[in-house]
Amino acid sequence: MLQIYNTLSKQKEPFKPLIDGHINMYVCGITVYDYCHIGHARVMVCFDVITRYLRARGWNVKYVRNITDVDDKIIKRANENNESVDALTERMIAAMHEDEDALAVLRPDIEPRATGHIGDIIAMTQVLIDKGYAYAAENGDVYYRVEKFENYGRLTNKNVDELRSGARVEVTDAKESPLDFVLWKAAKEGEVSWESPWGAGRPGWHIECSAMSKCTLGDTFDIHGGGPDLPFPHHENEIAQSEAANGCKFANTWMHAGPVRVNSEKMSKSLGNFFTIRDVLASYNAEVVRFFLARVHYRTYIDYSEDSLKEAQVMLSRFYQALASVEAVDEPLENDYDERFFAAMDDDFNTPKAFAVLFDLVNELNTHAREDKVTAGRLAAQLKRLGGILGLLQQPADSFLQGDDKEGEITSTEIEAQIELRAQAKANKDYAEADRIRQALLEQGVVLKDSREGTTWYREDS
């Protein structure tokens, strides 16, 4: 049975969906004011692997991931760029989709935008006011009464008394309590806004997800996920809003991806160790980056470094070199690799154990490639199928191993020309020249592999 670690209960639990055979999952998405960074990529890839596995296991998954397309950061950046909020968000959403496509991240089934649910947000805010959980302040904002909601803070073990004693109180604050958070923000002059019963304004960040998840998945759903920085206050506030408004449990299972550190330090622009997905993909093959992100357990932190990516590159190349040695044949084969792979993933999506199974499979494939091409071909098909569940090993092996031409490196055309010259030298029995060409290519990072079918090549750094 599938076991998932529930952030709410702080333990692994047997997973049972609300409706047999169906899983409804909501994951908090991106605030689209800038290019996505490697931390965003971690969350994207984590929940993509989880979604792919759940579907491979036979469940019908409805995956929703929202877009926050209006908030303070977006308005500030649009003003800095002297462009409209719409122009900025459309540009950043397109860039996000390009990054996802490069990393083989499947699009969610539904990708709601906050600006597309203003009416739903206003309606939920009104329900909270009617029930006494929210109030309209004199400054035009609407706030949530945190202390009215019983068990606030249970997701992150926060105590309301401790939160109150540590809260800052602003002189001009219109809130009844420093703990209260905004549901609706009164618009400042010139800001994008919508009309509401409380005046022109826009939604607070937390209420967006409560409204969008309700509209797409209902009052209660199976899994709520997100990044490492979201449990408090964002997810605590979502729980408070949704359960107060809907009168029932919000989400059954809470999942959170681990953080990304850079050379063991927290990633931040102030430290100068901040990398966008585009920065990384300019230097590394996208599948190498996905492999790097997927092979660490989703709840564990990842240490991003040049050495880590180079290690991932070597490991992924090993898979593709094994696949390049034989032709995959999709025929049944009796072994325990499927069983072991699924057992690993059933243990809270334990990708490190799953990859260990795949490395065992590669070892056997390489052994049979020298002795039994038929069995090796079946193992290759099994490797591609199981790798595909993780979103890996789906491109032609030669394409991955040869890589793209990079500035300052020998090009594919030049390599092929040298291979042709070497073939002519061998035909003329000029083996010294043939060896010289092989060595010259090797010194440029190009490895030649001869077989009865001819000569293939790959780059050592692919």
C-alpha positions in Angstrom: 0.0 0.0 0.0 1.2 3.5 -0.8 2.4 5.4 2.3 2.8 9.2 2.3 4.3 11.4 4.9 1.7 13.8 6.0 3.0 17.2 7.2 -0.1 17.6 9.3 0.3 14.4 11.3 4.1 14.3 11.1 4.2 10.7 10.1 3.8 8.3 7.2 0.2 7.2 6.6 -1.5 4.6 4.4 -2.9 6.6 1.5 -6.6 6.2 0.7 -8.3 8.6 -1.6 -11.7 10.1 -0.9 -13.0 8.4 -4.1 -11.7 5.0 -5.1 -9.5 5.2 -8.2 -9.4 9.0 -8.2 -7.0 11.5 -6.6 -7.5 15.2 -6.4 -4.3 17.2 -5.8 -3.7 20.9 -5.4 -0.2 22.3 -5.4 0.6 26.0 -4.8 2.3 27.4 -7.9 4.4 30.4 -8.9 4.0 34.1 -8.3 4.8 35.3 -11.8 6.9 38.5 -11.4 10.2 37.0 -12.4 11.9 34.0 -14.1 11.6 30.7 -12.2 14.6 29.7 -10.1 16.1 26.3 -9.3 13.9 26.1 -6.1 10.8 26.4 -8.2 12.2 23.7 -10.5 12.5 21.4 -7.4 8.9 21.8 -6.6 7.8 21.4 -10.2 9.8 18.2 -10.7 8.9 16.7 -7.3 5.1 16.9 -7.9 5.5 15.9 -11.6 7.3 12.7 -10.5 4.6 12.1 -7.9 1.8 12.7 -10.5 3.4 10.4 -13.0 3.9 7.7 -10.4 0.3 7.9 -9.2 -1.0 7.6 -12.7 1.4 4.7 -13.5 0.0 3.0 -10.4 -3.5 3.2 -12.0 -5.1 6.2 -10.3 -7.0 8.9 -12.2 -5.2 12.0 -11.0 -6.7 15.5 -11.2 -3.7 17.8 -10.7 -4.3 21.5 -10.1 -1.5 24.0 -9.7 -2.4 27.7 -9.5 -0.7 30.9 -10.8 -0.6 34.0 -8.6 -0.9 36.8 -11.2 -1.6 39.7 -9.0 0.2 40.8 -5.7 2.5 43.4 -4.3 5.7 42.0 -6.0 4.0 41.8 -9.4 2.7 45.4 -9.1 6.2 46.6 -7.9 8.0 44.9 -10.7 5.6 46.1 -13.4 6.1 49.7 -12.2 9.8 49.2 -12.2 9.7 47.9 -15.8 7.2 50.6 -16.9 4.8 47.9 -18.2 1.4 46.8 -17.3 0.7 44.0 -14.8 -0.9 41.9 -17.6 2.1 42.3 -19.9 4.5 41.3 -17.1 2.5 38.3 -16.0 1.8 37.0 -19.5 5.5 37.2 -20.3 6.5 35.4 -17.1 3.9 32.7 -17.5 5.1 32.0 -21.0 8.7 31.8 -19.7 7.6 29.4 -16.9 6.0 27.1 -19.4 9.1 27.1 -21.5 11.2 26.1 -18.4 8.7 23.3 -17.6 8.8 22.0 -21.1 12.6 21.9 -21.1 12.5 19.9 -17.8 9.8 17.5 -19.1 7.4 18.7 -16.5 3.8 17.8 -17.6 1.3 20.7 -17.4 -1.2 20.4 -14.6 -4.7 19.4 -15.6 -6.0 22.8 -14.4 -3.9 25.9 -14.0 -6.2 28.5 -12.5 -5.1 32.1 -12.2 -6.0 34.3 -9.3 -7.4 37.1 -11.6 -9.8 34.5 -13.1 -11.4 33.9 -9.7 -12.0 37.3 -8.3 -15.7 36.7 -7.9 -15.1 33.4 -6.0 -12.6 35.2 -3.8 -15.1 37.9 -3.0 -17.8 35.4 -2.3 -15.6 33.4 0.1 -14.5 36.5 1.9 -18.2 37.5 2.4 -19.0 34.1 3.8 -16.2 34.5 6.3 -17.5 37.9 7.3 -21.0 36.5 7.7 -19.7 33.8 10.0 -17.8 36.2 12.1 -14.4 35.0 11.0 -13.5 38.1 9.1 -14.2 41.9 9.3 -13.9 45.0 7.2 -11.6 47.5 8.7 -11.8 51.3 8.4 -8.9 51.4 5.9 -10.9 49.4 3.3 -9.0 46.1 4.0 -10.8 42.9 5.1 -9.0 40.8 7.7 -9.3 37.3 9.0 -9.7 36.8 12.8 -7.0 34.2 13.5 -7.9 33.8 17.2 -11.5 32.8 16.4 -10.3 29.7 14.5 -9.8 26.8 16.8 -6.5 25.0 16.5 -4.8 27.6 14.3 -1.2 26.6 13.8 -1.7 22.8 14.0 0.1 22.2 10.6 3.3 23.7 11.9 2.9 23.3 15.6 2.5 27.1 16.2 0.9 28.3 19.4 -1.4 31.3 19.1 -0.2 32.7 22.5 3.4 32.5 21.4 2.5 34.0 18.0 0.7 36.9 19.7 3.6 37.7 22.0 6.0 37.7 19.1 3.9 39.8 16.7 4.8 43.3 15.8 2.0 46.0 16.2 2.1 48.9 13.8 0.9 52.3 15.0 -1.3 52.7 12.0 -2.5 49.1 11.9 -6.2 48.8 11.4 -6.3 45.1 12.5 -8.1 44.0 15.7 -5.1 41.8 16.5 -1.6 41.7 15.2 -2.1 38.1 14.2 -5.0 38.8 11.8 -4.1 38.6 8.1 -5.6 40.3 5.1 -8.2 38.7 2.8 -8.9 41.8 0.6 -6.6 44.8 0.2 -7.9 48.2 -0.6 -6.4 49.5 -3.8 -3.9 52.4 -3.8 -4.1 55.0 -6.4 -3.2 53.7 -9.9 -3.1 50.1 -8.8 -4.9 47.3 -10.6 -8.2 46.6 -8.7 -11.6 45.1 -8.8 -14.9 46.4 -7.3 -16.1 44.6 -4.1 -18.6 45.2 -1.3 -15.7 46.8 0.6 -14.5 49.1 -2.2 -12.0 48.8 -5.0 -9.2 46.4 -4.2 -7.6 43.1 -4.8 -7.2 39.7 -3.1 -4.8 38.9 -0.3 -2.4 36.1 -1.2 -3.7 33.4 1.1 -7.4 33.6 0.1 -6.5 33.0 -3.6 -5.7 29.3 -3.1 -8.6 28.7 -0.8 -11.0 30.0 -3.5 -9.2 28.3 -6.4 -8.9 24.9 -4.8 -12.6 25.0 -3.8 -13.7 25.9 -7.4 -11.5 23.2 -9.0 -11.5 20.3 -6.5 -14.4 21.0 -4.0 -14.4 21.7 -0.3 -12.3 18.7 0.7 -9.6 17.0 -1.5 -6.9 14.4 -1.2 -3.5 16.0 -1.4 -2.3 19.6 -0.9 1.3 20.2 -1.8 3.8 23.0 -2.1 7.3 24.3 -1.5 9.3 24.4 1.8 8.5 28.0 2.6 4.7 27.6 2.5 3.6 25.7 5.6 3.6 28.9 7.7 1.9 31.2 7.2 0.4 30.4 3.8 -0.9 26.9 4.4 -1.9 27.6 8.0 -4.0 30.5 6.7 -5.5 28.4 3.9 -6.6 25.8 6.4 -8.1 28.5 8.6 -10.0 30.2 5.8 -11.2 27.1 4.0 -12.4 25.2 7.0 -14.1 28.2 8.5 -15.9 29.0 5.3 -16.7 25.5 4.2 -17.4 23.9 7.6 -15.4 20.8 6.8 -11.8 19.4 6.6 -9.7 21.1 3.9 -7.1 18.6 2.7 -6.5 15.0 3.9 -2.7 14.9 3.2 -0.2 17.7 3.2 3.1 17.3 1.3 6.0 19.7 1.1 9.1 19.5 -1.0 12.5 20.2 0.6 14.6 23.3 0.1 17.4 23.9 -2.3 20.7 25.1 -0.9 23.7 26.3 -2.9 27.0 25.0 -1.7 25.3 24.3 1.6 24.0 27.9 2.0 20.4 29.1 1.6 19.8 30.4 -1.9 19.2 34.1 -2.0 19.9 37.1 -4.3 21.6 38.9 -1.4 24.2 36.1 -1.1 24.8 36.1 -4.9 24.0 32.4 -5.2 20.6 32.7 -6.9 20.1 30.7 -10.1 17.2 30.8 -12.5 16.2 27.7 -14.3 17.5 29.4 -17.5 20.9 30.1 -15.9 21.3 26.4 -15.2 20.0 25.1 -18.5 22.5 27.4 -20.3 25.2 25.2 -18.9 23.6 21.8 -18.4 21.4 19.4 -20.3 17.8 19.7 -19.1 17.5 16.0 -18.5 20.6 16.1 -16.3 19.0 18.8 -14.3 15.8 16.8 -13.9 17.8 13.7 -12.9 19.7 15.8 -10.3 16.4 17.1 -8.8 14.5 13.8 -8.9 17.1 11.4 -7.5 17.0 13.1 -4.0 14.0 12.3 -1.8 11.4 15.0 -2.3 11.3 15.9 1.4 15.1 16.2 1.7 17.0 19.4 1.0 19.1 19.4 -2.2 22.6 21.0 -2.3 23.0 22.6 -5.6 26.7 22.8 -6.8 28.7 22.3 -9.9 30.0 19.0 -8.5 26.5 17.8 -7.9 25.4 18.5 -11.4 28.5 16.9 -12.9 27.9 13.8 -10.8 24.3 13.7 -12.1 25.6 14.0 -15.6 28.0 11.1 -15.2 25.2 8.9 -13.6 22.6 9.7 -16.3 25.2 9.1 -19.0 25.7 5.6 -17.6 22.0 4.8 -18.2 22.1 6.1 -21.8 25.4 4.3 -22.6 23.7 1.1 -21.5 20.7 1.9 -23.7 22.9 2.8 -26.6 24.5 -0.7 -26.6 21.4 -2.6 -27.5 18.0 -2.2 -29.2 15.1 -2.1 -26.7 12.6 -4.9 -27.3 9.3 -4.5 -25.3 8.7 -8.2 -24.4 7.9 -9.7 -21.0 10.8 -10.6 -18.8 10.7 -12.4 -15.4 12.6 -10.5 -12.8 11.9 -8.4 -9.6 12.8 -5.0 -10.9 9.3 -3.8 -11.3 8.3 -5.1 -7.9 11.3 -3.4 -6.2 10.8 -0.1 -8.1 7.1 0.1 -7.1 7.9 -0.9 -3.5 10.4 1.9 -3.3 8.0 4.5 -4.7 5.2 3.3 -2.5 7.4 4.2 0.4 6.6 7.9 0.3 7.9 8.2 -3.2 11.4 7.1 -2.3 13.3 8.0 -5.5 16.8 7.2 -4.1 15.7 3.6 -3.6 13.9 3.6 -7.0 17.1 4.8 -8.7 19.1 2.1 -6.8 16.8 -0.5 -8.5 17.4 1.1 -11.9 21.2 1.0 -11.4 20.9 -2.7 -10.6 19.0 -3.2 -13.8 21.7 -1.3 -15.7 24.4 -3.6 -14.3 22.5 -6.7 -15.5 21.7 -5.0 -18.9 25.4 -4.3 -19.4 26.3 -8.0 -18.5 23.8 -9.4 -21.0 24.8 -6.8 -23.7 28.1 -8.8 -24.0 26.5 -12.2 -23.9 22.8 -12.2 -24.8 21.5 -9.3 -26.9 17.9 -10.6 -26.8 17.7 -10.4 -23.0 19.6 -7.2 -23.0 17.0 -5.7 -25.3 14.2 -6.7 -23.0 16.0 -5.2 -20.0 16.6 -2.0 -22.0 12.8 -1.7 -22.6 12.1 -2.3 -19.0 14.7 0.4 -18.0 13.1 2.9 -20.4 9.6 2.1 -19.1 10.5 2.5 -15.4 12.6 5.5 -16.2 9.7 7.0 -18.0 7.7 6.9 -14.7 10.3 9.4 -13.4 10.2 11.4 -16.6 13.6 10.2 -17.7 15.3 8.1 -20.4 12.9 8.8 -23.2 15.1 10.4 -25.8 17.3 8.5 -28.2 20.5 7.4 -26.5 22.7 8.8 -29.2 21.0 12.2 -29.1 21.6 12.5 -25.3 25.2 11.2 -25.4 26.2 13.4 -28.4 24.6 16.5 -26.8 24.2 19.9 -28.5 27.0 21.8 -30.1 28.5 24.4 -27.7 30.5 27.4 -28.4 34.2 26.6 -28.3 33.7 22.9 -28.8 34.2 20.7 -31.8 30.9 20.5 -33.7 28.9 17.4 -34.6 29.6 18.0 -38.3 33.4 18.2 -37.6 33.2 15.0 -35.5 31.4 13.1 -38.2 34.0 14.3 -40.8 36.8 13.0 -38.6 35.1 9.7 -38.2 34.8 9.4 -42.0 38.6 10.2 -42.4 39.3 7.6 -39.8 37.2 5.0 -41.6 39.2 5.8 -44.8 42.5 5.4 -42.9 41.4 2.0 -41.6 40.3 1.0 -45.1 43.8 1.9 -46.3 45.3 0.0 -43.4 46.8 3.2 -42.1 46.1 2.2 -38.5 48.5 4.8 -37.0 46.5 7.6 -38.6 43.2 6.0 -37.4 44.6 5.8 -33.9 45.8 9.4 -34.1 42.3 10.6 -35.1 40.7 8.6 -32.2 43.2 10.1 -29.7 42.7 13.7 -31.1 39.0 13.4 -30.7 39.4 11.9 -27.2 41.5 14.9 -26.2 38.5 17.1 -27.2 36.1 15.1 -25.1 34.7 12.8 -27.8 34.7 9.1 -27.3 34.4 6.7 -30.3 32.8 3.3 -30.0 33.3 0.7 -32.8 31.0 -2.1 -33.5 30.1 -4.3 -36.5 27.4 -1.8 -37.3 29.9 1.0 -37.5 31.3 3.8 -35.3 29.2 5.8 -32.9 30.4 8.6 -30.6 29.5 10.5 -27.5 30.8 13.5 -25.6 32.4 12.7 -22.2 30.6 15.7 -20.7 27.2 14.8 -22.1 
